[in-house]
């Protein structure tokens, strides 16, 4: 995660996702500040595991077939400062699934995307090719052939003859 200085009176800095890198044992297990100066601060958050699940193969397929396949990271601000003088941004979940990212965005979470390296995209594409089975398209029945129903779902009929009222020749 990266904290970047802004030229704003109301918000002097903003947090953003810098990159996703493969985990190394040397990173340790907890968040670590790896760089800081007057304009920028970078934090490393190790230990996230990304797994691919068969029931989300469509989400991986959608990601793999875009122009820029990437990582999706859900992150939140700390409520109170735990590691620094001020609260920091903390990643919560890392995924490759479009569906996961969409659900998080629908829930008003902060989600950012960064490009994934070619070997990760290849892994995701091979997984999607092996497990994604597109739903067969169902033919939509034309509206004119649908059965008529009233607003309660009961069968309804249409008649062209006049059912009530006068209008006869004697009348």
PyMOL commands that set and color helices and strands:
alter all, ss='L'
color gray80, all
select helices_A, chain A and resi 25-27+54-64+98-106+118-131+143-145
alter helices_A, ss='H'
color red, helices_A
select strands_A, chain A and resi 2-5+13-16+32-36+40-44+70-77+89-95+110-115
alter strands_A, ss='S'
color yellow, strands_A
deselect
rebuild
show_as cartoon
